[in-house]
C-alpha cells in the first residue's frame, strides 16, 4: 500500500489511507493524553519560596552534584575540541 504524499512530504489526508492514518493518530493522541493525566509524578522535591529546588535536602544535594558534574564536563578539553571542529 503506497500512501500518497503531498509536495512537502506529509501524508495526503484527503485519500482513504490518509484518513485512516489521521484517525489512528487522533486515537493515539487521545489515549496518550488520557494516560498522562492519570499518572502522578514519582517524586515531590522540596522547593524554596522562590520555587527553586531546596539544596539542603538529600535530593537537592544530589541534583546539585549532577549539575556541577555536567558543568565541569561541558568545559572539558575534549568537548571544547568537539565544539571547535564541528
TAQUI-V736394 format. One record per pair of residues at least 12 apart in sequence whose ideal C-beta (glycine too) atoms are under 8 Angstrom apart, sorted by the first residue. I is the first residue (numbers start at 1). J is the second residue. D is the distance in Angstrom with one decimal. If there is no record, write none. Layout:
{{I | J | D} {I | J | D}}
This chain:
{{1 | 17 | 6.3} {3 | 15 | 7.6} {3 | 17 | 5.1} {3 | 18 | 6.7} {3 | 21 | 7.1} {4 | 17 | 7.2} {4 | 18 | 6.8} {43 | 59 | 7.0} {45 | 57 | 7.6} {45 | 59 | 5.7} {45 | 60 | 7.0} {45 | 63 | 7.9} {46 | 59 | 7.5} {46 | 60 | 7.0}}
